[in-house]
Amino acid sequence: MSFKKQFKELLANKSLSENEMRATIDALLSDGIDPAVLLYMAVEDDHLPAVKYLRKLGADPALIVTDGKNPVSLAIDLDKWEIVEYFLSKDFNRSMIFAGVESLSPLMIDYLESKYVKVPHELKNDEDLDWVNQIN
């Protein structure tokens, strides 16, 4: 079984204990799987416990994994609010926050700007700007 399929099954198993999740992640890492790839997959599947454990092990959310995206930008693109909050509450290279982000929802723009960082103008379309201006 490929590591991707194995990890996806792990993330889908809602009855898996924290210890079993950690043991599986540890085994994948000891097999040489890139922790940034696992972190990216955990974000894709909205699995905050796996995200937290991988960060504890040193997985870097600012590393580009695929299609110019890193785990942070993926969480932003997919509106994974809890994961975005977790990432942005931790210390990492914030200059990489928008790597690979193609567009943002108006809610995500408002959220990011109210708490953390100015969203680059090129990520806002005219409709988003009108919406943000109305609430400010």
C-alpha positions as CSV (number, residue, x, y, z in Angstrom):
1,M,0.0,0.0,0.0
2,S,1.3,3.4,-0.9
3,F,2.1,5.8,1.9
4,K,-0.5,8.3,0.6
5,K,-3.2,5.7,0.7
6,Q,-2.1,4.5,4.1
7,F,-2.0,8.1,5.5
8,K,-5.4,9.0,3.9
9,E,-6.9,5.9,5.6
10,L,-5.4,7.0,8.9
11,L,-6.9,10.4,8.6
12,A,-10.3,9.1,7.6
13,N,-10.4,6.7,10.6
14,K,-12.3,8.8,13.2
15,S,-12.1,6.0,15.8
16,L,-8.3,5.9,15.8
17,S,-6.7,6.9,19.1
18,E,-4.1,9.6,19.4
19,N,-1.4,7.0,20.2
20,E,-2.3,5.0,17.1
21,M,-2.2,8.1,14.9
22,R,1.2,9.1,16.3
23,A,2.6,5.6,15.8
24,T,1.5,5.6,12.2
25,I,3.0,9.0,11.5
26,D,6.2,8.0,13.3
27,A,6.4,4.8,11.1
28,L,5.9,6.8,7.9
29,L,8.6,9.3,8.9
30,S,11.0,6.6,9.8
31,D,10.4,5.2,6.3
32,G,11.7,8.5,4.9
33,I,8.4,10.2,4.0
34,D,8.8,13.9,3.9
35,P,7.0,15.5,7.0
36,A,6.0,18.5,4.9
37,V,4.1,16.2,2.5
38,L,2.3,14.5,5.5
39,L,1.5,18.0,6.9
40,Y,0.0,19.0,3.5
41,M,-2.1,15.9,3.4
42,A,-3.3,16.4,7.0
43,V,-4.4,19.9,6.0
44,E,-6.2,18.6,2.9
45,D,-8.2,16.3,5.1
46,D,-8.8,18.9,7.8
47,H,-7.1,16.7,10.5
48,L,-6.0,19.1,13.2
49,P,-4.5,16.5,15.6
50,A,-2.2,15.2,12.8
51,V,-1.3,18.8,11.9
52,K,-0.4,19.6,15.5
53,Y,1.6,16.4,15.9
54,L,3.6,16.9,12.7
55,R,4.3,20.5,13.7
56,K,5.6,19.2,17.0
57,L,7.9,16.9,15.1
58,G,9.2,19.9,13.1
59,A,7.3,19.8,9.9
60,D,7.6,23.2,8.3
61,P,4.2,24.7,7.1
62,A,6.0,27.2,4.9
63,L,7.7,24.6,2.7
64,I,6.3,24.4,-0.8
65,V,4.9,20.9,-1.4
66,T,3.0,20.9,-4.7
67,D,1.7,23.3,-7.3
68,G,3.5,26.2,-5.6
69,K,1.5,25.7,-2.4
70,N,2.6,25.1,1.2
71,P,0.4,23.7,4.0
72,V,-0.5,27.2,5.2
73,S,-1.6,28.5,1.8
74,L,-3.6,25.2,1.3
75,A,-5.4,25.8,4.6
76,I,-6.2,29.3,3.5
77,D,-7.4,28.3,0.1
78,L,-9.6,25.6,1.5
79,D,-11.0,27.8,4.3
80,K,-9.7,25.4,7.0
81,W,-10.3,27.9,9.8
82,E,-9.0,25.9,12.8
83,I,-5.9,24.9,11.0
84,V,-5.2,28.5,9.7
85,E,-5.7,29.7,13.3
86,Y,-3.3,27.1,14.6
87,F,-0.6,27.9,12.0
88,L,-0.9,31.7,12.4
89,S,-0.7,31.4,16.2
90,K,2.6,29.7,15.9
91,D,6.0,31.3,15.0
92,F,7.0,30.6,11.4
93,N,8.1,32.4,8.3
94,R,5.0,34.6,7.5
95,S,6.5,35.8,4.3
96,M,5.5,32.4,2.9
97,I,1.9,32.7,3.9
98,F,0.5,33.4,0.5
99,A,2.8,31.1,-1.5
100,G,0.6,29.4,-4.1
101,V,-2.7,31.1,-3.0
102,E,-4.7,31.9,-6.1
103,S,-7.7,33.6,-4.5
104,L,-9.3,34.2,-1.2
105,S,-12.8,34.2,0.0
106,P,-14.1,37.5,1.4
107,L,-14.4,35.9,4.8
108,M,-10.8,34.7,4.7
109,I,-9.6,38.1,3.6
110,D,-11.4,39.7,6.5
111,Y,-10.2,37.1,9.0
112,L,-6.5,37.4,7.9
113,E,-6.5,41.2,7.9
114,S,-8.3,41.5,11.2
115,K,-5.9,39.2,13.0
116,Y,-2.6,38.7,11.3
117,V,-1.5,40.2,8.0
118,K,-2.4,42.5,5.2
119,V,-3.6,40.5,2.2
120,P,-1.8,41.4,-1.0
121,H,-4.0,43.4,-3.4
122,E,-3.5,40.9,-6.3
123,L,-5.3,38.3,-4.2
124,K,-8.4,40.4,-3.9
125,N,-10.7,40.8,-6.8
126,D,-13.0,43.9,-7.2
127,E,-16.0,42.0,-5.6
128,D,-13.9,41.0,-2.6
129,L,-12.7,44.6,-2.1
130,D,-16.3,45.9,-2.2
131,W,-17.3,43.4,0.4
132,V,-14.4,44.1,2.7
133,N,-14.9,47.9,2.4
134,Q,-18.6,47.5,3.4
135,I,-17.7,45.8,6.7
136,N,-14.8,48.1,7.6
